[in-house]
Amino acid sequence: MTIAELSSMFLSFAIGLICLPFLIRFLNKEKVDQTERSYIKSHEKKNGTPTMGGIAILLAVTISSIVYSFTNPKIIPVLILTLGFGLIGFIDDFMKVILHRVDGLKAWQKLLLQIVVTAVFAYYITHFSHVSLELIIPFTGGHRVNIGWAAIPILFFAVIGTVNGTNFTDGLDGLASTVTLVVSFFFAAASVRLGGGVEVMGLIMAGALMAFLCFNCHPAKVFMGDTGSLALGGFVAGMAYMMQMPLFILIVGFIYLIEVLSVIIQVTYFKATHGKRIFRMTPIHHHFELGGWSETKVVTIFGIITVLLSFLAWMAM
């Protein structure tokens, strides 16, 4: 990894650090804030905290990516997926906090937009970046498998699943930022090792997230909103596919996986048993909160788990 590549992280960090104070003041002035669910008592004090801070992440990532895309063209598809899902999140946030439509985008509208963005990404990588949809199988010494036509539906499932898992992870101060920061460094290192050509994008996102964490760590001065969380999911999926590593999301992105699975399991069990629950509350980070864990403890442990699983994924390469 060169000094020029490392400089991308510092540029992104600086842009985020400069933008965020101005953005927070603007969001406070315009009352672009979040209303927390009152049945988590410790979250009541979060009411009034500005949201849509993910705009700063997108600004830092976009500006830095444009600067470095001339020498690192492979980062363009990742930027497309990141911005595409970030835009969906922005529309959803705008409808919730500006237009005061409680549910924002309807479920079918959000899914349709996610399918469209994923389709654009799939078309771009196969027709312009010429990235193979072969999959690297973990723990096989880098063995790749071609699954033929099934690669396309799996791509849609993997991308949309990752994006929504990341979205569910954004529920505590610094949680989605911390977990994705670790994942960013993993994919940057993996790209160097495999010659993926997207290590700069991993560093750019890491820089943006470190800047955001300066304001998002507990107690948070700003939340990223769906603008940020959906963008992070797009980034993770895009990085994985540019290196033929979507199966590795199951390892390094385990937290995203258990977050979305906890919701699916809870809803399914609730309907099947007519009102019974497995978890105290979902997504699962709230289960631990209601069990007595502090926000910082949940974030720390989930972060440590992601670090350990990143080492496991490194060995699996």
C-alpha positions as CSV (number, residue, x, y, z in Angstrom):
1,M,0.0,0.0,0.0
2,T,1.5,3.3,-1.1
3,I,1.7,6.6,0.6
4,A,-0.5,8.0,-2.1
5,E,-3.2,5.4,-1.3
6,L,-3.0,6.1,2.4
7,S,-3.4,9.8,1.7
8,S,-6.9,9.0,0.5
9,M,-7.9,8.1,4.1
10,F,-6.6,11.3,5.5
11,L,-8.3,13.4,2.8
12,S,-11.7,11.7,3.5
13,F,-11.2,12.1,7.3
14,A,-10.4,15.8,6.9
15,I,-13.4,16.5,4.6
16,G,-15.7,14.7,7.1
17,L,-14.2,16.4,10.1
18,I,-14.7,19.8,8.4
19,C,-18.2,19.2,7.1
20,L,-19.8,17.6,10.2
21,P,-19.8,20.7,12.5
22,F,-21.5,22.8,9.8
23,L,-23.9,20.0,9.0
24,I,-24.9,19.4,12.6
25,R,-25.6,23.1,13.1
26,F,-27.7,23.2,9.9
27,L,-29.6,20.1,11.0
28,N,-30.3,21.5,14.4
29,K,-31.4,24.8,13.0
30,E,-33.8,23.1,10.6
31,K,-34.9,20.7,13.3
32,V,-34.0,17.6,11.3
33,D,-34.0,15.5,14.4
34,Q,-35.0,12.0,15.5
35,T,-37.8,10.8,17.8
36,E,-36.8,7.7,19.7
37,R,-39.1,4.9,20.8
38,S,-40.0,5.7,24.5
39,Y,-40.2,2.1,25.6
40,I,-36.3,2.0,25.7
41,K,-36.0,4.4,28.6
42,S,-32.3,5.1,28.1
43,H,-33.1,6.3,24.6
44,E,-35.5,9.0,25.6
45,K,-32.6,11.5,26.0
46,K,-31.8,10.9,22.3
47,N,-34.9,12.8,21.2
48,G,-33.9,15.9,19.3
49,T,-30.6,14.6,18.2
50,P,-30.1,15.6,14.5
51,T,-30.2,12.8,12.0
52,M,-29.2,12.5,8.3
53,G,-25.6,12.9,9.3
54,G,-24.8,10.3,6.6
55,I,-24.8,13.2,4.2
56,A,-21.3,14.1,5.6
57,I,-20.1,10.5,5.0
58,L,-21.4,10.6,1.4
59,L,-19.7,14.0,0.8
60,A,-16.4,12.8,2.2
61,V,-16.5,9.5,0.2
62,T,-17.7,11.1,-3.0
63,I,-15.2,14.0,-3.1
64,S,-12.3,11.7,-2.2
65,S,-13.4,9.0,-4.6
66,I,-13.5,11.4,-7.5
67,V,-10.0,12.7,-6.7
68,Y,-8.6,9.1,-6.7
69,S,-10.8,7.5,-9.4
70,F,-8.5,8.7,-12.1
71,T,-5.7,6.4,-10.9
72,N,-8.0,3.8,-9.3
73,P,-10.9,3.4,-11.8
74,K,-12.1,0.1,-10.1
75,I,-13.5,2.1,-7.2
76,I,-16.2,3.6,-9.5
77,P,-18.7,0.7,-9.2
78,V,-18.4,0.7,-5.4
79,L,-19.0,4.5,-5.4
80,I,-22.1,3.9,-7.6
81,L,-23.5,1.4,-5.2
82,T,-22.7,3.5,-2.2
83,L,-24.3,6.6,-3.6
84,G,-27.2,4.8,-5.1
85,F,-28.3,3.3,-1.7
86,G,-27.3,6.5,0.1
87,L,-29.8,8.3,-2.2
88,I,-32.5,5.8,-1.3
89,G,-31.8,6.4,2.4
90,F,-31.8,10.2,1.8
91,I,-35.3,10.0,0.2
92,D,-36.5,7.9,3.1
93,D,-35.1,10.2,5.7
94,F,-36.4,13.3,3.9
95,M,-39.9,11.9,3.9
96,K,-39.7,11.0,7.6
97,V,-38.1,14.0,9.2
98,I,-38.9,16.8,6.7
99,L,-42.3,15.8,5.3
100,H,-43.2,14.1,8.6
101,R,-44.4,10.9,7.0
102,V,-43.8,8.4,9.8
103,D,-43.0,5.4,7.7
104,G,-41.0,7.2,5.0
105,L,-40.9,5.2,1.8
106,K,-43.3,2.3,1.7
107,A,-41.7,-1.2,1.8
108,W,-42.4,-2.0,-1.8
109,Q,-41.0,1.4,-2.9
110,K,-37.8,0.9,-1.0
111,L,-37.4,-2.6,-2.4
112,L,-38.0,-1.5,-5.9
113,L,-35.4,1.3,-5.7
114,Q,-32.9,-1.2,-4.2
115,I,-33.5,-3.6,-7.1
116,V,-32.9,-0.8,-9.6
117,V,-29.7,0.4,-7.9
118,T,-28.4,-3.2,-7.7
119,A,-29.3,-3.8,-11.4
120,V,-27.2,-0.7,-12.4
121,F,-24.3,-2.0,-10.3
122,A,-24.5,-5.5,-11.8
123,Y,-24.7,-4.1,-15.4
124,Y,-21.7,-1.8,-14.7
125,I,-19.3,-4.4,-13.3
126,T,-20.1,-7.0,-15.9
127,H,-20.0,-4.7,-19.0
128,F,-17.6,-1.9,-18.0
129,S,-15.4,-3.2,-15.2
130,H,-15.5,-6.7,-16.6
131,V,-15.5,-8.2,-13.1
132,S,-16.2,-11.9,-13.1
133,L,-19.1,-13.1,-10.9
134,E,-17.1,-16.2,-9.8
135,L,-17.1,-16.6,-6.1
136,I,-14.0,-17.2,-3.9
137,I,-14.9,-20.0,-1.5
138,P,-13.6,-19.4,2.1
139,F,-11.0,-21.9,3.5
140,T,-10.2,-23.4,0.1
141,G,-7.0,-21.6,-0.6
142,G,-8.6,-19.1,-2.9
143,H,-10.5,-21.6,-5.0
144,R,-13.1,-19.9,-7.2
145,V,-16.4,-21.4,-8.4
146,N,-18.5,-20.3,-11.4
147,I,-22.2,-20.8,-10.6
148,G,-23.4,-19.7,-14.0
149,W,-26.8,-17.9,-14.3
150,A,-27.4,-18.4,-10.6
151,A,-24.8,-15.7,-9.9
152,I,-27.2,-12.9,-10.9
153,P,-30.1,-13.7,-8.4
154,I,-27.4,-14.4,-5.7
155,L,-25.9,-11.0,-6.4
156,F,-29.3,-9.3,-5.9
157,F,-29.9,-11.3,-2.7
158,A,-26.4,-10.6,-1.3
159,V,-26.4,-6.9,-2.1
160,I,-30.0,-6.1,-0.8
161,G,-29.5,-8.4,2.2
162,T,-26.3,-6.8,3.2
163,V,-27.8,-3.3,2.8
164,N,-30.7,-4.1,5.0
165,G,-28.6,-5.9,7.5
166,T,-26.4,-2.8,7.8
167,N,-29.5,-0.6,8.1
168,F,-30.7,-2.7,11.1
169,T,-27.3,-2.4,12.7
170,D,-27.7,1.3,12.9
171,G,-29.5,1.6,16.2
172,L,-27.0,2.5,18.9
173,D,-24.5,5.4,19.1
174,G,-21.5,4.4,17.0
175,L,-22.5,0.8,16.4
176,A,-22.9,0.8,12.5
177,S,-19.9,3.1,12.2
178,T,-17.6,1.0,14.4
179,V,-18.5,-2.3,12.8
180,T,-18.2,-0.9,9.3
181,L,-14.9,0.8,10.1
182,V,-13.4,-2.6,10.9
183,V,-15.0,-4.1,7.7
184,S,-13.5,-1.2,5.7
185,F,-10.0,-1.9,6.8
186,F,-10.5,-5.7,6.2
187,F,-11.5,-5.1,2.6
188,A,-8.8,-2.6,2.0
189,A,-6.2,-5.1,3.2
190,A,-7.8,-7.9,1.3
191,S,-7.7,-5.8,-1.9
192,V,-3.9,-5.3,-1.4
193,R,-3.4,-9.0,-0.9
194,L,-5.6,-10.1,-3.9
195,G,-4.7,-7.2,-6.2
196,G,-8.4,-6.1,-6.3
197,G,-7.6,-2.5,-7.1
198,V,-10.2,-1.1,-4.6
199,E,-8.1,-0.7,-1.5
200,V,-8.3,3.1,-1.9
201,M,-12.1,2.9,-1.5
202,G,-11.8,0.9,1.7
203,L,-9.4,3.6,3.1
204,I,-11.7,6.4,1.9
205,M,-14.6,4.9,3.7
206,A,-12.5,4.3,6.8
207,G,-11.5,7.9,6.9
208,A,-15.0,9.1,6.6
209,L,-16.2,6.8,9.3
210,M,-13.5,7.8,11.7
211,A,-14.5,11.5,11.2
212,F,-18.2,10.6,11.7
213,L,-17.4,8.6,14.9
214,C,-15.9,11.8,16.4
215,F,-19.5,13.0,16.6
216,N,-21.4,9.7,16.6
217,C,-19.8,8.0,19.6
218,H,-21.8,7.9,22.8
219,P,-23.5,10.2,23.5
220,A,-24.0,10.9,19.8
221,K,-24.3,14.5,18.6
222,V,-25.6,13.3,15.3
223,F,-27.1,10.1,13.8
224,M,-26.4,8.9,10.2
225,G,-30.0,8.0,9.4
226,D,-30.9,5.7,6.5
227,T,-28.8,8.1,4.3
228,G,-25.7,6.7,6.0
229,S,-26.7,3.2,6.9
230,L,-28.0,2.2,3.5
231,A,-24.9,3.7,1.9
232,L,-22.6,1.7,4.2
233,G,-24.4,-1.5,3.1
234,G,-23.9,-0.6,-0.5
235,F,-20.2,0.0,0.1
236,V,-19.7,-3.3,1.9
237,A,-21.5,-5.3,-0.9
238,G,-19.7,-3.3,-3.6
239,M,-16.3,-4.0,-2.1
240,A,-17.0,-7.7,-1.7
241,Y,-18.2,-8.1,-5.3
242,M,-15.3,-6.2,-6.8
243,M,-13.0,-8.9,-5.3
244,Q,-15.4,-11.8,-5.8
245,M,-15.8,-12.1,-2.1
246,P,-19.5,-11.9,-1.3
247,L,-19.3,-15.1,0.7
248,F,-16.9,-13.4,3.1
249,I,-19.6,-10.9,4.1
250,L,-21.1,-13.8,6.1
251,I,-17.8,-13.8,8.1
252,V,-16.7,-10.2,8.4
253,G,-20.3,-8.9,8.3
254,F,-21.6,-11.4,10.8
255,I,-23.0,-8.6,12.9
256,Y,-25.1,-7.4,10.0
257,L,-26.3,-11.0,9.5
258,I,-27.4,-11.6,13.1
259,E,-29.1,-8.2,13.2
260,V,-31.4,-8.9,10.2
261,L,-31.9,-12.6,11.2
262,S,-33.0,-11.6,14.7
263,V,-35.8,-9.5,13.1
264,I,-36.8,-12.2,10.7
265,I,-36.9,-14.8,13.5
266,Q,-38.7,-12.6,15.9
267,V,-41.4,-11.6,13.4
268,T,-41.9,-15.2,12.2
269,Y,-42.1,-16.7,15.7
270,F,-44.4,-13.9,16.9
271,K,-46.9,-14.6,14.0
272,A,-46.6,-18.4,14.4
273,T,-47.2,-18.3,18.2
274,H,-49.8,-15.5,18.2
275,G,-47.8,-13.1,20.3
276,K,-44.8,-14.9,21.8
277,R,-41.2,-13.6,21.5
278,I,-37.8,-15.1,21.4
279,F,-35.8,-11.9,22.0
280,R,-36.7,-9.1,24.4
281,M,-36.6,-6.7,21.4
282,T,-35.1,-6.7,17.9
283,P,-32.8,-5.9,16.2
284,I,-30.7,-8.0,18.6
285,H,-28.6,-5.1,19.9
286,H,-31.8,-3.9,21.7
287,H,-32.1,-7.4,23.2
288,F,-28.8,-7.0,25.0
289,E,-29.7,-3.4,26.0
290,L,-32.8,-4.5,27.7
291,G,-30.8,-7.3,29.3
292,G,-28.7,-4.7,31.1
293,W,-25.9,-4.0,28.7
294,S,-25.0,-0.3,28.2
295,E,-24.8,1.1,24.7
296,T,-21.0,1.3,24.9
297,K,-20.7,-2.3,26.0
298,V,-22.8,-3.5,23.1
299,V,-20.8,-1.4,20.6
300,T,-17.5,-2.5,22.1
301,I,-18.3,-6.2,22.1
302,F,-19.8,-6.1,18.6
303,G,-16.7,-4.3,17.4
304,I,-14.4,-6.8,19.0
305,I,-16.4,-9.7,17.4
306,T,-16.0,-8.0,14.0
307,V,-12.2,-7.6,14.6
308,L,-11.9,-11.3,15.5
309,L,-14.0,-12.4,12.5
310,S,-11.9,-10.2,10.2
311,F,-8.8,-12.2,11.3
312,L,-10.8,-15.4,10.6
313,A,-11.8,-14.1,7.2
314,W,-8.1,-13.2,6.5
315,M,-7.2,-16.8,7.2
316,A,-10.1,-18.0,5.1
317,M,-8.6,-16.3,2.1
